[in-house]
Amino acid sequence: GKGCDLSPFTGIISARQRRKHYTKVQKKILRKPYIGKRISVTGVLRDVSPGSGLVFVHLNSSDIDVTLMLPFWRLRDFAPLPIGTEITVVGRIDEISHFGPRLTNCDVVSVKGI
């Protein structure tokens, strides 16, 4: 997908293949500079899943999974969108797991249909 350069996350995320090479402390140190930063991401919608008081929107950008963690009322923004819709959001990095970054406080910048 287009959008921001997610290559800084590639090393952190690919650590799942090289799990033995990083301790939990080292992984935390690698992630620390990114936590709390606002980034813009353009990705393709993969799924929208409601949770308890929250909704999780899953995008794929440059083969990296990006999860938007939003208040449940934001479901109405994403429920009508089909898989494959290109979405650009700006959000704050809340966490980086081995799957990819999780964003909160997200604003939708653009939506392009498939």
SVG drawing of the C-alpha trace seen along z (x, -y; Angstrom):
<svg xmlns="http://www.w3.org/2000/svg" viewBox="-23 -14 43 33">
<polyline fill="none" stroke="black" stroke-width="0.4" points="0.0,0.0 0.9,-3.6 1.3,-6.0 3.9,-6.4 7.1,-4.5 6.6,-1.6 10.1,-0.2 11.2,-1.1 8.6,1.5 9.9,4.2 12.9,5.0 10.7,5.0 8.0,7.1 10.4,9.5 11.8,10.3 9.0,12.9 11.0,14.9 14.1,14.3 12.5,14.4 15.6,16.1 17.8,13.1 16.0,10.5 15.1,10.5 11.9,8.9 13.9,6.0 15.6,5.5 12.3,5.5 10.9,3.0 13.9,0.7 13.4,1.1 9.8,0.1 10.1,-2.8 10.9,-5.6 7.7,-5.0 5.2,-4.7 3.0,-7.8 4.1,-9.2 1.4,-10.2 1.8,-8.7 -0.2,-8.6 -0.9,-5.2 -2.5,-4.2 -3.7,-0.6 -6.2,1.8 -9.1,2.7 -8.9,6.4 -11.5,6.6 -13.7,4.7 -14.3,6.5 -16.4,5.2 -15.2,5.8 -16.4,4.9 -16.8,1.2 -14.3,1.0 -14.0,1.7 -10.8,3.0 -10.2,2.0 -7.5,4.1 -5.5,2.6 -2.7,4.0 0.0,1.6 3.2,2.7 2.7,6.2 2.5,4.9 -0.8,5.3 -2.0,2.1 -4.8,2.2 -6.9,-0.8 -8.3,-0.6 -11.4,-2.8 -14.4,-3.6 -17.3,-1.4 -19.4,-4.3 -16.7,-4.6 -18.1,-1.3 -20.5,-3.4 -17.6,-4.9 -16.2,-1.5 -19.2,0.9 -20.3,0.0 -16.8,0.3 -16.0,3.5 -12.8,5.5 -10.2,4.0 -11.2,0.3 -8.1,-1.9 -8.1,-4.0 -5.7,-6.7 -5.7,-7.5 -3.6,-9.5 -3.3,-8.0 -1.1,-7.6 1.0,-4.5 -0.2,-2.8 1.6,0.5 3.8,2.4 3.2,6.2 4.9,8.8 1.9,8.3 2.4,4.6 1.5,1.2 -1.8,0.5 -3.1,-3.0 -5.5,-5.0 -7.0,-8.5 -7.4,-8.0 -8.7,-10.5 -9.7,-9.2 -8.0,-11.3 -9.4,-9.6 -11.4,-6.6 -11.1,-5.2 -13.5,-2.5 -12.4,0.7"/>
</svg>
